[in-house]
């Protein structure tokens, strides 16, 4: 069917007034734009009007990882408390282990999206996330040994967000050279059980949380002459549409699964907890 024209110039001009780099029509990074929008919305919607002084957390005083994670989350929300945090932000667990004495150091950090590596060959989204969470060997000064030595360091997801944004890291930089990785990444359209049977979810309470895809940003062409196309699912009808500049057309859900996929937007299927949250007066 024919495309539908949608006027977006006023909205684009408004964004450009706050971030001039998005004002013209040259190619920009969709990831950078998404990050700017979420950060800007968070700052404008932050319920904290007077931010307290940042406090460092002593994780050694907690007897369980859950206690440390909860303390880190509350410490973060004391300065950052918005609907963007409620819906889009999750929590990483960083675990470092001394290979000499076995001492383990645990810290927790918040995240807005997952930026996962893409290999040169065909792969799946789950494999990309597993590679992102792989344990690596590092040189580290152990708090118990008090000397530099070998250690392992790994990152896993402790708290999943209601809306999960995944960035497929397709652009690589080696010195002055830039390259685009065009490998096909197979990702689920629905029933994406995050971490089910895998090791990248370290919190048992989050294992198997179910997501469904609702948006994709595709990047066609090269780094020098590329083009972005948006794909989104109507939350009421479930129908998919493609947004190519000012032209909107219906599409099949399967058409989102292309080697051009760059940003993936997932929402978790409503659990009883999610329903209670969404019904709460804010």
PEVEN-V447167 format. One record per pair of residues at least 12 apart in sequence whose C-alpha atoms are under 10 Angstrom apart, sorted by the first residue. I is the first residue (numbers start at 0). GAP is how many residues later the second one is. D is the distance in Angstrom with one decimal. If there is no record, write none. Layout:
# PEVEN-V447167
[[I GAP D] [I GAP D]]
This chain:
# PEVEN-V447167
[[0 248 7.2] [0 249 7.6] [0 250 9.8] [1 245 9.0] [1 246 8.6] [1 247 6.9] [1 248 9.0] [2 239 9.5] [2 240 9.4] [2 241 9.4] [2 243 8.9] [2 244 5.4] [2 245 5.1] [2 246 4.9] [2 247 8.2] [3 239 9.5] [3 242 7.8] [3 243 5.4] [3 244 4.9] [3 245 6.6] [3 246 9.5] [4 238 9.9] [4 239 10.0] [4 240 9.1] [4 241 5.4] [4 242 5.0] [4 243 6.5] [4 244 9.4] [5 237 9.3] [5 239 8.5] [5 240 5.1] [5 241 6.5] [5 242 7.3] [6 238 9.6] [6 239 6.5] [6 240 9.3] [7 237 8.6] [7 238 7.0] [8 14 9.9] [8 237 9.1] [11 12 9.2] [14 18 9.7] [14 21 9.8] [14 22 8.7] [17 22 9.5] [18 14 9.5] [18 17 8.7] [20 12 9.8] [25 199 9.4] [25 200 9.8] [25 201 9.7] [26 196 8.8] [26 197 8.4] [26 198 7.6] [26 199 7.0] [26 200 7.1] [26 201 8.4] [27 198 9.3] [27 199 9.1] [27 200 9.0] [28 190 9.5] [28 194 9.8] [28 198 9.9] [28 199 8.9] [29 137 9.9] [29 187 7.8] [29 188 9.3] [29 189 8.7] [29 197 9.9] [29 198 7.5] [29 199 9.8] [29 200 9.9] [29 232 8.6] [29 233 8.1] [30 82 9.9] [30 84 9.7] [30 135 9.9] [30 136 7.3] [30 137 9.7] [30 138 9.9] [30 186 9.2] [30 231 8.6] [30 232 7.3] [33 131 9.8] [33 229 9.5] [34 77 8.4] [34 78 8.9] [37 46 7.0] [37 47 9.5] [37 50 8.7] [37 74 8.6] [38 45 8.4] [38 46 9.8] [38 73 9.3] [39 44 9.9] [40 41 8.7] [40 42 8.9] [40 43 7.2] [41 38 8.1] [41 39 8.1] [41 40 5.9] [41 41 7.3] [41 42 5.5] [41 43 7.3] [42 37 8.3] [42 38 9.2] [42 39 8.0] [42 41 9.2] [43 38 8.7] [44 35 9.7] [44 36 8.2] [44 37 5.5] [44 38 7.1] [44 39 7.9] [44 40 9.9] [45 31 9.8] [45 33 8.5] [45 34 6.3] [45 35 5.4] [45 36 4.5] [45 37 7.8] [45 38 8.5] [45 39 8.9] [46 30 9.7] [46 31 9.7] [46 32 8.9] [46 33 7.6] [46 34 5.4] [46 35 5.7] [46 36 8.8] [47 29 8.6] [47 30 7.4] [47 31 6.2] [47 32 6.6] [47 33 6.2] [47 34 8.1] [48 30 8.7] [48 31 9.7] [48 32 9.8] [49 28 9.7] [49 29 8.1] [50 26 10.0] [50 27 7.3] [50 28 5.1] [50 29 8.2] [51 23 9.9] [51 26 7.1] [51 27 6.5] [52 25 9.4] [52 26 8.4] [53 21 8.1] [53 22 8.6] [53 24 8.9] [53 25 7.9] [54 17 9.8] [54 20 7.3] [54 21 9.2] [54 23 9.9] [55 16 9.1] [55 19 8.7] [56 14 7.8] [56 15 7.1] [56 18 8.3] [56 50 8.7] [56 51 9.7] [57 13 9.7] [57 14 9.8] [57 49 9.1] [58 12 8.8] [58 13 8.9] [58 46 8.2] [58 47 6.9] [58 48 6.8] [58 49 9.1] [59 44 9.8] [59 45 8.0] [59 46 8.3] [59 47 9.6] [64 28 8.8] [64 41 7.8] [64 42 8.9] [64 43 9.2] [64 93 9.4] [64 137 9.7] [64 138 8.9] [65 92 9.0] [65 137 8.3] [67 25 9.7] [67 38 8.3] [67 39 7.6] [67 40 7.5] [68 22 8.0] [68 23 9.0] [68 24 7.9] [68 37 9.4] [68 38 7.9] [68 39 6.0] [68 40 8.7] [68 41 10.0] [68 89 7.8] [68 90 8.6] [69 38 9.3] [69 89 9.9] [70 37 9.3] [71 19 9.1] [71 35 8.3] [71 36 6.3] [71 37 7.4] [71 38 8.7] [72 17 9.2] [72 18 7.9] [72 35 8.2] [72 36 8.2] [72 37 7.7] [72 86 9.6] [75 33 8.9] [75 34 8.0] [82 199 9.2] [83 28 8.9] [83 79 9.6] [84 25 9.4] [84 26 9.4] [84 27 8.1] [84 76 8.6] [84 77 9.7] [85 75 7.7] [85 76 7.7] [85 77 9.3] [85 191 9.5] [86 25 9.5] [86 73 9.7] [86 74 6.0] [86 75 5.0] [86 76 5.7] [86 77 8.6] [86 180 9.3] [87 23 8.4] [87 24 5.8] [87 25 7.6] [87 72 8.9] [87 73 5.3] [87 74 6.2] [87 75 5.1] [87 76 6.4] [87 77 7.7] [87 179 9.5] [88 21 6.6] [88 22 5.5] [88 23 4.6] [88 24 7.4] [88 70 8.5] [88 71 7.6] [88 72 5.2] [88 73 7.9] [88 74 7.9] [88 75 8.1] [88 76 9.4] [89 19 8.5] [89 20 5.6] [89 21 5.3] [89 22 6.5] [89 23 8.1] [89 24 9.7] [89 67 7.8] [89 68 7.6] [89 69 5.0] [89 70 4.9] [89 71 4.7] [89 72 8.3] [89 73 9.2] [89 74 8.5] [90 17 6.6] [90 18 5.5] [90 19 4.3] [90 20 5.8] [90 21 8.7] [90 65 8.8] [90 66 6.1] [90 67 5.5] [90 68 4.7] [90 69 6.7] [90 70 8.1] [91 15 8.3] [91 16 5.5] [91 17 5.1] [91 18 6.0] [91 19 6.9] [91 63 6.6] [91 64 5.7] [91 65 4.6] [91 66 5.4] [91 67 7.0] [91 68 8.9] [91 108 10.0] [91 109 9.3] [91 110 9.1] [92 13 7.0] [92 14 6.0] [92 15 4.7] [92 16 6.7] [92 17 9.0] [92 61 8.3] [92 62 5.7] [92 63 5.3] [92 64 5.9] [92 65 5.7] [92 66 8.7] [92 107 9.9] [92 108 9.2] [92 109 7.7] [92 110 9.2] [93 12 5.6] [93 13 5.2] [93 14 6.0] [93 15 7.8] [93 39 9.9] [93 59 7.3] [93 60 6.0] [93 61 4.7] [93 62 6.7] [93 63 8.8] [93 64 9.4] [94 12 6.8] [94 13 8.9] [94 40 9.1] [94 57 8.1] [94 58 5.7] [94 59 5.4] [94 60 6.4] [94 61 8.3] [95 39 9.2] [95 40 9.6] [95 41 9.5] [95 42 9.1] [95 44 8.6] [95 46 9.2] [95 55 6.7] [95 56 5.6] [95 57 4.4] [95 58 6.5] [95 59 8.9] [96 40 9.6] [96 41 9.8] [96 43 9.1] [96 45 8.4] [96 53 8.8] [96 54 5.4] [96 55 5.3] [96 56 6.6] [96 57 8.9] [97 40 9.6] [97 41 9.3] [97 42 7.7] [97 43 8.5] [97 44 6.3] [97 45 9.1] [97 46 8.9] [97 47 8.6] [97 50 9.6] [97 51 7.5] [97 52 6.5] [97 53 4.4] [97 54 6.7] [97 55 9.1] [98 38 9.6] [98 41 9.8] [98 43 9.4] [98 50 7.7] [98 51 5.8] [98 52 5.1] [98 53 7.2] [99 42 9.0] [99 45 8.2] [99 49 7.5] [99 50 7.3] [99 51 7.9] [100 41 8.7] [100 43 7.9] [100 44 7.2] [100 50 9.8] [101 40 9.5] [101 42 9.3] [101 43 9.8] [101 49 8.9] [102 39 7.4] [102 40 7.9] [102 41 6.7] [102 42 8.5] [102 48 9.5] [103 38 8.7] [103 39 9.0] [103 40 9.3] [103 47 9.4] [103 48 9.5] [103 49 9.7] [104 37 8.6] [104 38 8.3] [104 39 10.0] [104 48 9.4] [105 47 9.9] [105 49 10.0] [106 48 9.8] [107 47 9.5] [107 48 9.8] [107 49 9.5] [107 50 8.3] [107 51 9.9] [108 48 9.7] [108 49 9.5] [109 47 9.7] [109 48 9.6] [109 49 8.8] [110 46 9.5] [110 48 9.6] [110 49 9.5] [110 50 9.0] [111 49 8.3] [111 51 9.3] [111 52 8.1] [111 53 7.4] [111 54 9.4] [112 48 9.1] [112 50 9.2] [112 51 6.6] [112 52 4.8] [112 53 5.7] [112 54 7.1] [112 150 9.9] [112 151 9.8] [112 152 9.5] [113 15 8.2] [113 18 8.8] [113 43 9.9] [113 50 7.9] [113 51 6.4] [113 52 4.8] [113 53 5.9] [113 54 8.4] [113 55 9.7] [113 149 9.8] [113 150 9.8] [114 13 9.4] [114 14 8.6] [114 17 8.0] [114 50 8.7] [114 51 6.0] [114 52 4.6] [114 53 6.1] [114 54 6.2] [114 55 9.9] [114 148 9.3] [115 12 5.8] [115 13 5.9] [115 14 8.8] [115 15 7.7] [115 16 5.5] [115 17 8.9] [115 50 7.3] [115 51 6.2] [115 52 5.4] [115 53 5.7] [115 54 9.1] [116 12 7.8] [116 13 9.6] [116 14 7.2] [116 15 6.4] [116 50 8.7] [116 51 6.3] [116 52 5.0] [116 53 7.4] [116 54 9.4] [116 55 9.5] [116 64 9.8] [117 13 8.9] [117 14 9.5] [117 49 9.8] [117 50 6.3] [117 51 5.8] [117 52 6.2] [117 53 9.1] [117 54 9.7] [117 63 7.2] [117 64 8.8] [117 65 7.3] [117 66 9.0] [117 67 7.8] [118 12 9.5] [118 50 9.2] [118 51 8.7] [118 62 7.6] [118 63 9.2] [118 64 7.0] [118 65 9.4] [118 66 9.2] [119 50 9.6] [119 60 9.9] [119 61 6.4] [119 62 7.5] [119 63 5.7] [119 64 8.9] [120 60 9.2] [120 61 8.8] [120 62 5.6] [120 63 7.5] [120 64 8.9] [121 60 9.2] [121 61 5.4] [121 62 5.0] [121 63 6.1] [121 64 7.9] [121 137 9.2] [122 60 7.6] [122 61 6.6] [122 62 5.1] [122 63 6.3] [122 64 9.1] [123 60 8.2] [123 61 5.0] [123 62 4.5] [123 63 6.0] [123 64 9.0] [124 41 9.1] [124 43 8.7] [124 59 9.9] [124 60 6.1] [124 61 6.0] [124 62 5.2] [124 63 8.0] [124 67 9.9] [124 139 9.9] [125 59 9.5] [125 60 8.8] [125 61 7.8] [125 62 9.5] [125 66 9.3] [125 67 9.7] [125 68 8.2] [125 69 7.9] [125 70 9.7] [125 72 8.6] [125 74 9.4] [126 58 9.3] [126 59 9.7] [126 71 9.7] [127 40 8.3] [127 41 9.6] [127 57 8.5] [128 27 9.6] [128 37 9.2] [128 39 9.7] [128 65 9.8] [128 66 9.1] [128 69 9.9] [128 71 7.4] [129 26 9.1] [129 65 9.0] [129 68 7.8] [129 69 7.5] [129 70 6.1] [129 71 9.7] [130 69 9.2] [131 22 9.3] [131 23 8.0] [131 24 8.8] [131 68 8.8] [132 20 9.7] [132 21 6.3] [132 22 5.2] [132 23 5.7] [132 24 8.4] [132 66 8.4] [132 67 6.0] [132 68 9.3] [133 19 8.6] [133 20 6.2] [133 21 7.3] [133 22 8.6] [133 65 9.2] [133 66 8.3] [134 17 6.4] [134 18 5.5] [134 19 4.2] [134 20 7.2] [134 21 9.4] [135 15 8.4] [135 16 5.5] [135 17 5.4] [135 18 6.4] [135 19 9.5] [136 13 7.0] [136 14 5.8] [136 15 4.5] [136 16 6.3] [136 17 8.9] [137 12 5.9] [137 13 5.3] [137 14 5.9] [137 15 6.8] [138 12 6.1] [138 13 8.4] [138 14 9.6] [139 12 8.6] [139 13 9.3] [153 46 9.6] [154 45 7.8] [154 46 9.5] [154 47 9.2] [155 39 10.0] [155 43 7.7] [155 44 4.9] [155 45 5.7] [155 46 5.9] [155 47 8.9] [156 37 10.0] [156 38 8.9] [156 42 9.3] [156 43 6.0] [156 44 4.9] [156 45 6.0] [156 46 7.4] [156 49 8.9] [156 50 10.0] [157 42 8.7] [157 43 6.1] [157 44 5.5] [157 45 5.0] [157 46 8.6] [157 47 9.0] [157 48 7.4] [157 49 9.5] [158 42 8.3] [158 43 8.8] [158 44 7.2] [158 46 8.8] [158 47 6.8] [158 48 9.9] [159 34 8.7] [159 41 8.7] [159 43 9.4] [159 45 9.9] [159 46 6.8] [159 47 9.4] [159 49 8.2] [159 108 9.4] [160 45 10.0] [160 105 9.7] [160 106 8.6] [160 107 8.3] [161 47 9.6] [161 48 10.0] [161 49 8.7] [161 104 8.5] [161 105 6.1] [161 106 5.6] [161 107 8.7] [161 108 9.0] [161 112 8.1] [162 48 8.4] [162 49 9.6] [162 50 9.8] [162 51 9.8] [162 102 7.2] [162 103 5.7] [162 104 4.5] [162 105 6.4] [162 106 9.8] [163 30 9.9] [163 47 8.2] [163 48 9.7] [163 49 9.3] [163 100 8.1] [163 101 6.0] [163 102 5.0] [163 103 6.2] [163 104 7.9] [164 48 9.9] [164 50 9.4] [164 51 9.7] [164 98 7.1] [164 99 5.8] [164 100 4.7] [164 101 6.3] [164 102 8.7] [165 50 9.6] [165 96 8.4] [165 97 5.8] [165 98 5.0] [165 99 6.5] [165 100 8.1] [166 50 9.5] [166 94 9.2] [166 95 6.1] [166 96 4.7] [166 97 6.4] [166 98 8.9] [167 13 9.6] [167 17 8.6] [167 92 10.0] [167 93 7.7] [167 94 5.2] [167 95 6.2] [167 96 7.9] [168 12 8.1] [168 93 7.5] [168 94 9.0] [169 12 6.9] [169 13 8.4] [169 49 9.6] [169 90 9.2] [169 91 9.2] [169 92 7.2] [170 51 10.0] [170 52 8.2] [170 91 9.8] [177 45 7.9] [177 46 9.9] [178 43 8.5] [178 44 7.4] [179 41 9.4] [179 42 7.0] [179 43 6.8] [180 41 9.9] [180 78 9.1] [180 79 9.5] [181 37 9.7] [181 38 9.5] [181 39 9.8] [181 40 9.7] [181 76 9.6] [181 77 5.8] [181 78 6.8] [181 79 9.0] [181 80 9.8] [182 75 9.3] [182 76 5.8] [182 77 8.4] [182 78 9.6] [183 73 8.3] [183 74 6.5] [183 75 4.2] [183 76 7.7] [183 77 8.2] [184 72 7.8] [184 73 7.6] [184 74 6.4] [184 75 9.1] [184 76 7.8] [184 77 9.6] [185 71 6.8] [185 72 8.2] [185 73 8.7] [185 75 9.6] [186 26 9.0] [186 69 9.5] [186 70 7.0] [186 71 9.6] [186 74 9.6] [186 77 8.9] [187 23 9.0] [187 24 7.7] [187 25 7.3] [187 66 9.8] [187 69 8.6] [187 78 9.8] [188 22 8.7] [188 23 5.9] [188 24 5.0] [188 25 8.1] [188 26 9.7] [188 64 7.5] [188 65 7.9] [188 67 8.7] [188 68 8.5] [188 77 8.9] [189 20 8.2] [189 21 6.4] [189 22 4.0] [189 23 5.9] [189 24 9.0] [189 76 8.8] [189 77 9.5] [189 78 9.6] [189 79 9.3] [190 17 9.7] [190 18 9.1] [190 19 5.6] [190 20 5.8] [190 21 5.8] [190 22 8.8] [190 77 9.1] [190 78 8.5] [191 16 8.3] [191 17 7.9] [191 18 5.3] [191 19 4.9] [191 20 6.1] [191 21 8.3] [191 74 8.8] [191 75 9.8] [191 76 8.8] [191 77 9.7] [192 13 10.0] [192 14 7.9] [192 15 4.6] [192 16 5.4] [192 17 4.5] [192 18 6.4] [192 19 9.1] [192 75 9.3] [193 12 8.2] [193 13 6.7] [193 14 5.2] [193 15 5.5] [193 16 6.3] [193 17 7.3] [193 74 9.6] [194 12 5.8] [194 13 5.8] [194 14 7.8] [194 15 9.6] [195 12 4.5] [195 13 7.9] [195 14 9.2] [208 59 7.1] [208 60 8.2] [208 62 9.2] [209 56 9.5] [209 57 8.4] [209 58 5.5] [209 59 5.8] [209 60 8.8] [209 61 9.3] [210 54 9.6] [210 55 5.8] [210 56 5.2] [210 57 4.0] [210 58 5.6] [210 59 9.1] [211 53 8.6] [211 54 5.4] [211 55 5.5] [211 56 6.2] [211 57 6.8] [212 19 8.8] [212 20 8.0] [212 40 9.3] [212 43 9.7] [212 51 7.4] [212 52 6.0] [212 53 4.4] [212 54 6.5] [212 55 8.8] [213 17 8.2] [213 18 5.7] [213 19 5.0] [213 20 7.9] [213 21 7.9] [213 24 8.9] [213 25 10.0] [213 26 8.5] [213 39 9.5] [213 50 8.2] [213 51 5.8] [213 52 5.7] [213 53 6.8] [214 15 7.5] [214 16 5.5] [214 17 4.3] [214 18 6.3] [214 19 9.5] [214 25 8.9] [214 26 9.5] [214 27 9.7] [214 38 9.9] [214 41 8.5] [214 48 8.1] [214 49 6.1] [214 50 4.8] [214 51 7.1] [214 52 9.3] [215 13 8.4] [215 14 6.0] [215 15 5.0] [215 16 6.5] [215 17 9.2] [215 26 9.3] [215 40 6.6] [215 41 8.8] [215 44 9.8] [215 45 6.6] [215 46 7.2] [215 47 5.6] [215 48 4.8] [215 49 6.1] [215 50 9.1] [216 12 5.8] [216 13 4.7] [216 14 6.2] [216 15 8.7] [216 25 9.6] [216 26 9.4] [216 39 8.6] [216 43 8.4] [216 44 6.1] [216 45 5.6] [216 46 4.9] [216 47 6.7] [216 48 8.6] [217 12 6.3] [217 13 7.8] [217 38 8.0] [217 39 9.4] [217 40 8.1] [217 41 8.4] [217 42 5.0] [217 43 4.4] [217 44 5.3] [217 45 7.0] [217 46 9.1] [218 39 9.9] [218 40 8.9] [218 41 5.1] [218 42 6.4] [218 43 6.2] [218 44 9.0] [219 39 9.0] [219 40 5.8] [219 41 8.7] [219 42 9.5] [220 39 8.6] [226 17 9.0] [226 18 9.4] [227 15 9.1] [227 16 7.5] [227 17 8.3] [227 32 9.3] [227 33 9.8] [227 34 9.2] [228 13 7.0] [228 14 5.9] [228 15 5.0] [228 16 7.3] [228 31 9.4] [228 32 9.4] [228 33 9.9] [229 12 5.7] [229 13 4.8] [229 14 6.5] [229 15 8.5] [229 18 9.4] [229 26 9.3] [229 31 9.7] [229 33 9.4] [230 12 6.0] [230 13 8.7] [230 17 9.4] [230 18 9.6] [230 19 9.4] [230 20 8.4] [230 21 10.0] [230 22 8.9] [230 24 9.1] [230 25 6.9] [230 30 9.8] [230 33 9.7] [230 34 10.0] [231 18 9.7] [231 19 9.4] [231 21 9.0] [231 24 9.1] [231 33 9.0] [232 17 9.8] [232 18 9.5] [232 19 9.8] [232 20 8.1] [237 15 9.4] [238 12 7.8] [238 13 7.8] [238 14 7.9] [239 12 6.1] [239 13 6.0] [239 14 9.6] [239 15 9.4] [239 16 9.2] [240 12 8.6] [240 15 9.9] [241 13 9.5] [241 14 9.0]]
